[in-house]
Amino acid sequence: MLKRLTIITLLATLMTGCGLVYKLDIQQGNILEQEDVDKIRPGMTRDQIVFILGQPVLESSFHDDTWYYLYEYRPGKGDTRKQRLVLNFDGDRLASMSGTLKPSNAQATSTDTDENEEPLPASDS
């Protein structure tokens, strides 16, 4: 019995060490598509933004006029990739956008970009 338990423990350790154990891909935060980000324009209301992008992951406690849309993709194998979209409002209207997600149109404003962060793969949903 002890010999069998030792063999099972040894095999489990070897399988884990060899990478034979499947690791899940983990997605956290707001999954934003480029086509949705392209719909956002300065001057839109908060309700219009929520209709297009959904509720933000984070609303600043100190600045009521800042919303954060954050996304992290952690593949089972490979490097973690992150995206963020920060929306700044003036009253109820969108004043500016910044972050790693940028609208592909020229009408939106983008002031802060991290070029080190890679784009994420398209979601399957």
N, C-alpha and C positions, 0 to 999 in steps of 0.2 A: 504493500500500500504506500509506504513512504517512497519507494523507488518510482512508482507511477506518478505521485504528486511532484516529485523532483523533476521528472521528465516533462510534465505538463507545464510547470513553472519555467523551466529552461526554454521550451519551445515558445511560450508566450513572450518571454523576454527577447528572444531572437527575432520573432516576427515584428515586435514593436520597434526594435532597433533597426531593422531592415527597411522600414517604411511600408510594410505590407498592410498596416492598419489604415483604413480609409479616414481621411479628415475632411469634414464638411466645409464647404464654402460658406462664409458668414457675411451677410449684408445687414447693415444697421443704419438707421436714419431714414431720411426722405430720399426715395429713389426718384431722381429727377431726370426726365428725358430732355434732350436738347431742344426738341420741338416745343416743349412746354416753356422752357426758359426763353425761347425766342418770342413767345407771345407776351412777355412782360414788357411794359413800357413805362417810362417815367410819367407820373400824373395819374396812374391807375389807383383806385381805392384799395384799402386793405381787404374788403370783401371780394373784390375782383381777383386779387392775388390768391386768396384762400381758395376760391373757386377753381383756379388754374393749377396751383401747386399743392394745395392742401395746407393743413396747419403746420407752422414751423416747428422744428424740433425744440427750439429754444427761443424764448423771448427775454431780452435783457431786463433784469430787475432794476437796473440803474438808469437805463435809457429805454423808455417805453416806445421810442420810435425806431428801434432796431430789432429785426427778426433774423434768425439764423436757420438756414436749411443745411444740415450736415449729413454727409453720407460716407460710410466706410465699408470697403469691400476687402475682406480677409479670406483669400483663397486657401484651400487646404494645403497647397504647395505654392510657394511663390511669395512675392512681396505684397504687403498691405498697401492699398491705394485709398486715398481720401479725396473728397470733393466738398466744397462749401460754397454757399451762396449767401451773402449778407445783404439784406435789404434795409435801407434807411428811409424813414418816412418823415415828411414835414406835415404834421397834423395827421390827416387821414389819407394823404396822397404820397405815392412813391416818389422819393427825391433822387435816390441813387442806388446803384447796385455795385457790389464788389465780390471778390472771391475767385475761386478756381474755375467755376462755371461762368462762361461769358455768353451773352446773347450773340448770335452770329449777324444780327442786323446792326446798322449804324446808329439807330435812334436811341438805344439804351446807353447808359453811362456806366463805365467800369473804371474804378480808380485803383484797386488793389488786386494784384494777381500774383499767385505763387506759381512760377514756371516750373518748379521742381516736381509738382504733383502731376501724375499721369491721368489721362481720361480713363474712365471705367468702362468695362464691357457693357453692352446693352443688356437689360434685364430680360428674362424669358417670359415674364408675366404679361 
